[in-house]
């Protein structure tokens, strides 16, 4: 007997896809769930049902990166999503750690780290992710010693990079926590809908004492994070808070805001 049959395949298939989004392969899902990887492949491609045992096994695997998942054996050269790694690098720079200092600590090439830290959708090896993660944990409880600390912090600020306190969950958050300078900007846009980008720029410089360069970079960062969107009406560019949420495809939130702005 094959055991009780769970007819709802959609739930378990969605869970598998979420695990893949975290960087899992069919093999690592099988290792974590203690089932054959071929079973995972069948769930994605062919199966219309699963047994209760398989269902329970897969659903017991928590949604987290493979290197954090019990039972998974990853090779150091396996590629995984590098969003958390890049965020940690940026947070380290915001703390005052230079790229050279980080490179020496994690034993990686300085030029590679300079390219990686600016990558929008990076992939990194398991080895790189672990090295950066371990150094990041150590760095949280000590001060950088390099002589270019302030210059490094200004460089991070000029790029709008967020420090360790800017994330509730640095690996999984869709965007930084809405506090600090970026939160001030977004809250101001929400409270003053329909201002032009120039008006917002002038207002936060005058009312909050932000440097002109920082105000410009915050607006750019908020646009990149899709927290706000710019809509062009005739020759005037107006800024609106984006109605984007985690899980939306690119552009969905923008369209919703555009429709709301036009109908408003």
LINZIDA-V916703 format. One line per field, one symbol per residue. burial: + if it has 24 or more other C-alpha atoms within 12 Angstrom, else -. Layout:
BEGIN
burial->???
END
This chain:
BEGIN
burial->--------+--++-++++++-++++++++++++++---++--++----+++--++-+++-+++++++++--+-+-----++++++++++++++++++++++++-++-+----+--++----++++++++++++-++--+----+-------++-++++++++++-++--+++--+++---++++++-++---+++++-+++-+++--------++++++++++-+++++++------+++++++--------++--++------
END
